Amino acid sequence: MGKLSERIREALKINLLPGVVLWVIGLGLVGCFYLIDSLRPWFDQVIVWKSLYGYWYSAFSTAFFGGVIPYFYLRWSGTERIGLHGGHGVLFVFYWALRGVDVDAFYRLQAWLFGSDNQWQTIAKKVLVDQFVYCVFWASPVTAIFYEWKEADFSFTKWKKNWNFSRLLDKNLVFLVSTWIVWIPATAIVYSLPLPLQIPLFNLTLCFFVLLVSVFSRKGSK
């Protein structure tokens, strides 16, 4: 328990400052959308792309921001030791493409359940369901399992050898804390935008969050 508490405190320390930066960037983009008319054509073009390509847009954009950019940054910076051999990079990118479709479907479900307006009551309902239902029972456990497999160099044999319930629970709890630190304010910002712009803003936040998770995951596995 003491070691877990130490890791949670470390997660708080690692994620808080980057989280603040992400919130400022997100709020800046929301402000640009609602307050700066000269930038609306750019946002309108993104809306057209998202509306036209639907889940394909979400898959490719999330794969790029959650997979391609973080993967090559970690490789070139020397933070990540796994190479492109054996399709490791492909698996990493493919995972985030699937999660892009997953998140898009969830955002659409939220809009169907609670509406698409930006009233604070609507945003609050979406954030609560997002962070304390979707993340707790799906997103965080799936992420924990994937990153355990990733740290085993995407080898099922190594993963099964190192796997145990307490280790997975430990990583899941740390991921949950990391998620809540960054994403509770971030999802409130995301849900303040129209539905077609939610995935693009999610992608920008995700890019930095994946870097944090990858670095922290490597530290926690040492």
DRENPALUM-545197 format. One record per residue (C-alpha): x, y, z; residue in one letter. Coordinates in steps of 0.001 Angstrom, whole numbers, plus 500000, padded with zeros to 6 digits. Each point is the difference from the previous one (the first is absolute). Example, Ala and Ser with C-alpha at 12.3 -4.5 7.8 and 13.67 -1.06 7.14 Angstrom:
BEGIN
<xx:512300 | yy:495500 | zz:507800 | residuo:A>;
<xx:501370 | yy:503440 | zz:499340 | residuo:S>;
//
This chain:
BEGIN
<xx:500000 | yy:500000 | zz:500000 | residuo:M>;
<xx:502873 | yy:502355 | zz:500798 | residuo:G>;
<xx:501606 | yy:499381 | zz:496631 | residuo:K>;
<xx:496667 | yy:500596 | zz:498247 | residuo:L>;
<xx:499488 | yy:503260 | zz:501912 | residuo:S>;
<xx:503483 | yy:501072 | zz:498964 | residuo:E>;
<xx:499242 | yy:499275 | zz:496348 | residuo:R>;
<xx:496706 | yy:501915 | zz:500211 | residuo:I>;
<xx:501809 | yy:502986 | zz:501518 | residuo:R>;
<xx:502544 | yy:499772 | zz:497194 | residuo:E>;
<xx:497176 | yy:499897 | zz:497455 | residuo:A>;
<xx:498563 | yy:503156 | zz:501568 | residuo:L>;
<xx:503349 | yy:501729 | zz:499801 | residuo:K>;
<xx:500677 | yy:498900 | zz:496425 | residuo:I>;
<xx:496572 | yy:500814 | zz:498580 | residuo:N>;
<xx:498938 | yy:503194 | zz:501749 | residuo:L>;
<xx:502162 | yy:502570 | zz:498216 | residuo:L>;
<xx:499590 | yy:498469 | zz:496503 | residuo:P>;
<xx:496279 | yy:499760 | zz:500765 | residuo:G>;
<xx:499835 | yy:503721 | zz:500721 | residuo:V>;
<xx:501770 | yy:500706 | zz:496696 | residuo:V>;
<xx:497520 | yy:497789 | zz:498135 | residuo:L>;
<xx:497036 | yy:501714 | zz:501667 | residuo:W>;
<xx:501319 | yy:503423 | zz:498996 | residuo:V>;
<xx:500490 | yy:498843 | zz:496405 | residuo:I>;
<xx:496526 | yy:498440 | zz:499945 | residuo:G>;
<xx:498349 | yy:503084 | zz:501458 | residuo:L>;
<xx:501892 | yy:502109 | zz:497467 | residuo:G>;
<xx:498623 | yy:497927 | zz:497118 | residuo:L>;
<xx:496462 | yy:500159 | zz:501407 | residuo:V>;
<xx:500360 | yy:503757 | zz:500394 | residuo:G>;
<xx:501212 | yy:500291 | zz:496413 | residuo:C>;
<xx:496990 | yy:498043 | zz:498770 | residuo:F>;
<xx:497412 | yy:502042 | zz:501841 | residuo:Y>;
<xx:501625 | yy:503449 | zz:500029 | residuo:L>;
<xx:502183 | yy:500455 | zz:496896 | residuo:I>;
<xx:497874 | yy:500054 | zz:496867 | residuo:D>;
<xx:503003 | yy:500128 | zz:497663 | residuo:S>;
<xx:501001 | yy:496494 | zz:501125 | residuo:L>;
<xx:496569 | yy:498459 | zz:499515 | residuo:R>;
<xx:500698 | yy:498883 | zz:496388 | residuo:P>;
<xx:502837 | yy:497821 | zz:501309 | residuo:W>;
<xx:497748 | yy:498399 | zz:502592 | residuo:F>;
<xx:497232 | yy:499650 | zz:497424 | residuo:D>;
<xx:502399 | yy:498108 | zz:497723 | residuo:Q>;
<xx:500842 | yy:497576 | zz:502805 | residuo:V>;
<xx:496271 | yy:499526 | zz:500589 | residuo:I>;
<xx:499549 | yy:499199 | zz:496287 | residuo:V>;
<xx:502819 | yy:497414 | zz:500101 | residuo:W>;
<xx:498633 | yy:498385 | zz:503141 | residuo:K>;
<xx:496434 | yy:499952 | zz:498687 | residuo:S>;
<xx:501097 | yy:498664 | zz:496615 | residuo:L>;
<xx:502309 | yy:497208 | zz:501158 | residuo:Y>;
<xx:498402 | yy:499150 | zz:503353 | residuo:G>;
<xx:501635 | yy:497067 | zz:501770 | residuo:Y>;
<xx:502787 | yy:499856 | zz:497409 | residuo:W>;
<xx:501012 | yy:503519 | zz:500995 | residuo:Y>;
<xx:500006 | yy:498997 | zz:503653 | residuo:S>;
<xx:502044 | yy:496863 | zz:499331 | residuo:A>;
<xx:502679 | yy:501708 | zz:497905 | residuo:F>;
<xx:500252 | yy:503197 | zz:502036 | residuo:S>;
<xx:500172 | yy:498150 | zz:503328 | residuo:T>;
<xx:502535 | yy:497546 | zz:498568 | residuo:A>;
<xx:502112 | yy:502976 | zz:498915 | residuo:F>;
<xx:499776 | yy:502080 | zz:503176 | residuo:F>;
<xx:499846 | yy:497114 | zz:502481 | residuo:G>;
<xx:502254 | yy:497574 | zz:498155 | residuo:G>;
<xx:502268 | yy:501379 | zz:497287 | residuo:V>;
<xx:501165 | yy:503252 | zz:501621 | residuo:I>;
<xx:500609 | yy:498577 | zz:503517 | residuo:P>;
<xx:501578 | yy:496809 | zz:498648 | residuo:Y>;
<xx:502611 | yy:501700 | zz:497848 | residuo:F>;
<xx:500677 | yy:502675 | zz:502601 | residuo:Y>;
<xx:500681 | yy:497305 | zz:502594 | residuo:L>;
<xx:502178 | yy:498079 | zz:497531 | residuo:R>;
<xx:502058 | yy:502995 | zz:498911 | residuo:W>;
<xx:500361 | yy:501356 | zz:503526 | residuo:S>;
<xx:501298 | yy:496655 | zz:501245 | residuo:G>;
<xx:497216 | yy:499713 | zz:502580 | residuo:T>;
<xx:498440 | yy:496973 | zz:498329 | residuo:E>;
<xx:502172 | yy:496941 | zz:499428 | residuo:R>;
<xx:497714 | yy:497897 | zz:497777 | residuo:I>;
<xx:500615 | yy:500296 | zz:496281 | residuo:G>;
<xx:497904 | yy:499759 | zz:496892 | residuo:L>;
<xx:501103 | yy:496379 | zz:499560 | residuo:H>;
<xx:497293 | yy:497394 | zz:500357 | residuo:G>;
<xx:497264 | yy:502501 | zz:499252 | residuo:G>;
<xx:500258 | yy:501679 | zz:503427 | residuo:H>;
<xx:499386 | yy:503446 | zz:498589 | residuo:G>;
<xx:497111 | yy:498706 | zz:497908 | residuo:V>;
<xx:498356 | yy:498447 | zz:503069 | residuo:L>;
<xx:500463 | yy:503223 | zz:501955 | residuo:F>;
<xx:498386 | yy:502084 | zz:497254 | residuo:V>;
<xx:497255 | yy:497446 | zz:499308 | residuo:F>;
<xx:499030 | yy:499980 | zz:503665 | residuo:Y>;
<xx:499417 | yy:503749 | zz:500007 | residuo:W>;
<xx:498088 | yy:499811 | zz:496711 | residuo:A>;
<xx:497567 | yy:497587 | zz:501661 | residuo:L>;
<xx:499781 | yy:502206 | zz:503074 | residuo:R>;
<xx:499174 | yy:502958 | zz:497735 | residuo:G>;
<xx:496951 | yy:498135 | zz:498696 | residuo:V>;
<xx:499156 | yy:498975 | zz:503563 | residuo:D>;
<xx:500150 | yy:503572 | zz:501319 | residuo:V>;
<xx:498060 | yy:501385 | zz:497027 | residuo:D>;
<xx:497220 | yy:497473 | zz:500618 | residuo:A>;
<xx:499951 | yy:500930 | zz:503684 | residuo:F>;
<xx:499816 | yy:503739 | zz:499248 | residuo:Y>;
<xx:497073 | yy:499350 | zz:497649 | residuo:R>;
<xx:498287 | yy:497944 | zz:502695 | residuo:L>;
<xx:500502 | yy:502825 | zz:502500 | residuo:Q>;
<xx:498500 | yy:502484 | zz:497546 | residuo:A>;
<xx:496997 | yy:497695 | zz:499471 | residuo:W>;
<xx:499490 | yy:499544 | zz:503748 | residuo:L>;
<xx:500577 | yy:503552 | zz:501215 | residuo:F>;
<xx:499812 | yy:502244 | zz:496926 | residuo:G>;
<xx:502566 | yy:502028 | zz:498075 | residuo:S>;
<xx:499648 | yy:503399 | zz:501671 | residuo:D>;
<xx:502781 | yy:501596 | zz:502046 | residuo:N>;
<xx:497964 | yy:500737 | zz:503135 | residuo:Q>;
<xx:501948 | yy:499244 | zz:503169 | residuo:W>;
<xx:497465 | yy:497393 | zz:501129 | residuo:Q>;
<xx:500443 | yy:498049 | zz:496758 | residuo:T>;
<xx:503788 | yy:500242 | zz:500185 | residuo:I>;
<xx:500002 | yy:498895 | zz:503653 | residuo:A>;
<xx:497915 | yy:496889 | zz:499229 | residuo:K>;
<xx:502303 | yy:499041 | zz:497132 | residuo:K>;
<xx:503149 | yy:500491 | zz:502083 | residuo:V>;
<xx:498640 | yy:497903 | zz:502870 | residuo:L>;
<xx:498992 | yy:497108 | zz:497731 | residuo:V>;
<xx:503239 | yy:500305 | zz:498021 | residuo:D>;
<xx:502377 | yy:499994 | zz:502956 | residuo:Q>;
<xx:498198 | yy:497854 | zz:502566 | residuo:F>;
<xx:498270 | yy:497424 | zz:497800 | residuo:V>;
<xx:501704 | yy:499783 | zz:496605 | residuo:Y>;
<xx:503535 | yy:500496 | zz:501336 | residuo:C>;
<xx:499618 | yy:497900 | zz:503139 | residuo:V>;
<xx:498385 | yy:496984 | zz:498349 | residuo:F>;
<xx:501451 | yy:500140 | zz:496486 | residuo:W>;
<xx:502608 | yy:502555 | zz:498915 | residuo:A>;
<xx:502417 | yy:499761 | zz:502919 | residuo:S>;
<xx:500007 | yy:496166 | zz:500312 | residuo:P>;
<xx:500468 | yy:499619 | zz:496234 | residuo:V>;
<xx:502852 | yy:502525 | zz:500055 | residuo:T>;
<xx:501640 | yy:498247 | zz:502956 | residuo:A>;
<xx:499855 | yy:496623 | zz:498243 | residuo:I>;
<xx:501296 | yy:501441 | zz:496730 | residuo:F>;
<xx:502955 | yy:501751 | zz:501631 | residuo:Y>;
<xx:500857 | yy:496872 | zz:501990 | residuo:E>;
<xx:500113 | yy:498124 | zz:496679 | residuo:W>;
<xx:502011 | yy:502826 | zz:498436 | residuo:K>;
<xx:502580 | yy:499911 | zz:502811 | residuo:E>;
<xx:500334 | yy:496270 | zz:499307 | residuo:A>;
<xx:501055 | yy:500977 | zz:496446 | residuo:D>;
<xx:496583 | yy:498870 | zz:498744 | residuo:F>;
<xx:500851 | yy:496405 | zz:500878 | residuo:S>;
<xx:497122 | yy:497968 | zz:501436 | residuo:F>;
<xx:502504 | yy:497576 | zz:501521 | residuo:T>;
<xx:501808 | yy:502751 | zz:501930 | residuo:K>;
<xx:496703 | yy:501676 | zz:500884 | residuo:W>;
<xx:498514 | yy:496799 | zz:501467 | residuo:K>;
<xx:503220 | yy:499323 | zz:501897 | residuo:K>;
<xx:499975 | yy:503426 | zz:501679 | residuo:N>;
<xx:496240 | yy:500382 | zz:500320 | residuo:W>;
<xx:498217 | yy:499841 | zz:503314 | residuo:N>;
<xx:496778 | yy:501583 | zz:501234 | residuo:F>;
<xx:501601 | yy:502232 | zz:502639 | residuo:S>;
<xx:502495 | yy:501405 | zz:497479 | residuo:R>;
<xx:497212 | yy:500737 | zz:497524 | residuo:L>;
<xx:497829 | yy:501542 | zz:502716 | residuo:L>;
<xx:502946 | yy:502140 | zz:501128 | residuo:D>;
<xx:500597 | yy:501289 | zz:496466 | residuo:K>;
<xx:496290 | yy:500536 | zz:499418 | residuo:N>;
<xx:499676 | yy:502114 | zz:503162 | residuo:L>;
<xx:503016 | yy:502109 | zz:499031 | residuo:V>;
<xx:498564 | yy:500462 | zz:496490 | residuo:F>;
<xx:496670 | yy:501031 | zz:501488 | residuo:L>;
<xx:501652 | yy:502676 | zz:502140 | residuo:V>;
<xx:502013 | yy:501203 | zz:496995 | residuo:S>;
<xx:496833 | yy:500024 | zz:497909 | residuo:T>;
<xx:497947 | yy:501935 | zz:502525 | residuo:W>;
<xx:502730 | yy:502612 | zz:500530 | residuo:I>;
<xx:500204 | yy:500817 | zz:496304 | residuo:V>;
<xx:496630 | yy:499007 | zz:498590 | residuo:W>;
<xx:497364 | yy:501220 | zz:502459 | residuo:I>;
<xx:500702 | yy:503641 | zz:499048 | residuo:P>;
<xx:500954 | yy:498982 | zz:496441 | residuo:A>;
<xx:496735 | yy:498175 | zz:499301 | residuo:T>;
<xx:498039 | yy:502971 | zz:501338 | residuo:A>;
<xx:501822 | yy:502113 | zz:497414 | residuo:I>;
<xx:499470 | yy:497403 | zz:497250 | residuo:V>;
<xx:496254 | yy:499710 | zz:500696 | residuo:Y>;
<xx:499604 | yy:503775 | zz:499800 | residuo:S>;
<xx:500598 | yy:499773 | zz:496241 | residuo:L>;
<xx:497562 | yy:498744 | zz:497332 | residuo:P>;
<xx:500100 | yy:496220 | zz:499502 | residuo:L>;
<xx:502039 | yy:500042 | zz:496727 | residuo:P>;
<xx:502780 | yy:501989 | zz:501735 | residuo:L>;
<xx:500206 | yy:497805 | zz:503082 | residuo:Q>;
<xx:502189 | yy:497285 | zz:498453 | residuo:I>;
<xx:502516 | yy:502537 | zz:498587 | residuo:P>;
<xx:500442 | yy:501633 | zz:503427 | residuo:L>;
<xx:500102 | yy:496569 | zz:501640 | residuo:F>;
<xx:502815 | yy:499066 | zz:497599 | residuo:N>;
<xx:502148 | yy:502996 | zz:500953 | residuo:L>;
<xx:499630 | yy:499227 | zz:503698 | residuo:T>;
<xx:500567 | yy:496296 | zz:499387 | residuo:L>;
<xx:503328 | yy:500597 | zz:498252 | residuo:C>;
<xx:501556 | yy:501504 | zz:503121 | residuo:F>;
<xx:498243 | yy:497574 | zz:502330 | residuo:F>;
<xx:501357 | yy:496946 | zz:498148 | residuo:V>;
<xx:503510 | yy:501398 | zz:500380 | residuo:L>;
<xx:499414 | yy:500334 | zz:503744 | residuo:L>;
<xx:498569 | yy:496491 | zz:500308 | residuo:V>;
<xx:502819 | yy:498475 | zz:497955 | residuo:S>;
<xx:502734 | yy:501681 | zz:502020 | residuo:V>;
<xx:498338 | yy:499207 | zz:503313 | residuo:F>;
<xx:499342 | yy:496404 | zz:498912 | residuo:S>;
<xx:503682 | yy:499509 | zz:499243 | residuo:R>;
<xx:500976 | yy:501383 | zz:503407 | residuo:K>;
<xx:497475 | yy:497830 | zz:501773 | residuo:G>;
<xx:501281 | yy:496838 | zz:498282 | residuo:S>;
<xx:503619 | yy:500482 | zz:501079 | residuo:K>;
//
